[in-house]
Amino acid sequence: MAIAAWPWGAYLGEESKNGGIRAKVSSWRRISPAGLIPHAKASGQYLNSILAKTESQKAGYEEAIMLDERGFVCEGSGENIFVVRDGQIATPPHVASILDGINRKSVIQIARDLGYTVVERDVARAELYLAEEIFLTGTAAELVPVREIDDHPIGEPGEITRHVQAKFVDALYGRAEEYLEWLDFVEVPAGADEPSKVSS
Ligand SMILES: Cc1ncc(COP(=O)(O)O)c(C=O)c1O
């Protein structure tokens, strides 16, 4: 087995983490667990993500939100999704064809440790428009607020998103003692110009 490690900027752009992104619900549904294993980060499955991502970018959005085969919210083309309603955080469950993201798992724990209620439940598409806050999580994207869905404004990144994001970034960069065990530190060779970033 070989593991490649290299410095990599934020997948949705550095500014996305502060200002949030515009997303569009894709006409492509997420792969079904009846035919593949959506939980796995398996390379062949990314044809599905590429179709959704390309469609959204051509339409002028930064990211696609895919629904599952039943029509419930699943995730982004390369991120899991969290929706805040009535002060509670909801995220689609394993039966909704999600990729079992490590950052999803970490953010669920961080948010609960911060005192928020996190519920793994089906999320209706309509709830995206009614949400107080929405954010995405993934290794490449990190934690990115969503400020608009299908041209419907969600608003500036909210208080809960910011609170969880701040702790998430601390955990990611080894500044949160309580989550240090999640990290494997990668030595950056002399001459590399990026600070050491860690990956879980
Ligand atoms: C389709 C999809 N969903 C979710 C995620 C988030 O997973 P993780 O947090 O393990 O990076 C990814 C990450 O690559 C992804 O490609």
Ligand as a Chemical Component Dictionary entry (heavy atoms), coordinates in Angstrom:
data_LIG
# 
_chem_comp.id                   LIG 
_chem_comp.type                 NON-POLYMER 
_chem_comp.pdbx_formal_charge   0 
_chem_comp.three_letter_code    LIG 
# 
loop_
_chem_comp_atom.comp_id 
_chem_comp_atom.atom_id 
_chem_comp_atom.alt_atom_id 
_chem_comp_atom.type_symbol 
_chem_comp_atom.charge 
_chem_comp_atom.model_Cartn_x 
_chem_comp_atom.model_Cartn_y 
_chem_comp_atom.model_Cartn_z 
_chem_comp_atom.pdbx_ordinal 
LIG C1 C1 C 0 -19.037 11.849 -2.070 1  
LIG C2 C2 C 0 -18.376 12.232 -0.803 2  
LIG N1 N1 N 0 -19.126 12.392 0.311  3  
LIG C3 C3 C 0 -18.570 12.734 1.484  4  
LIG C4 C4 C 0 -17.210 12.957 1.603  5  
LIG C5 C5 C 0 -16.629 13.336 2.936  6  
LIG O1 O1 O 0 -15.871 12.275 3.431  7  
LIG P1 P1 P 0 -14.602 12.526 4.364  8  
LIG O2 O2 O 0 -15.070 13.348 5.491  9  
LIG O3 O3 O 0 -14.194 11.132 4.791  10 
LIG O4 O4 O 0 -13.567 13.173 3.544  11 
LIG C6 C6 C 0 -16.398 12.812 0.487  12 
LIG C7 C7 C 0 -14.965 13.049 0.587  13 
LIG O5 O5 O 0 -14.188 12.816 -0.308 14 
LIG C8 C8 C 0 -16.994 12.440 -0.739 15 
LIG O6 O6 O 0 -16.248 12.294 -1.821 16 
# 
loop_
_chem_comp_bond.comp_id 
_chem_comp_bond.atom_id_1 
_chem_comp_bond.atom_id_2 
_chem_comp_bond.value_order 
_chem_comp_bond.pdbx_ordinal 
LIG C1 C2 SING 1  
LIG C2 N1 SING 2  
LIG C2 C8 DOUB 3  
LIG N1 C3 DOUB 4  
LIG C3 C4 SING 5  
LIG C4 C5 SING 6  
LIG C4 C6 DOUB 7  
LIG C5 O1 SING 8  
LIG O1 P1 SING 9  
LIG P1 O2 DOUB 10 
LIG P1 O3 SING 11 
LIG P1 O4 SING 12 
LIG C6 C7 SING 13 
LIG C6 C8 SING 14 
LIG C7 O5 DOUB 15 
LIG C8 O6 SING 16 
# 
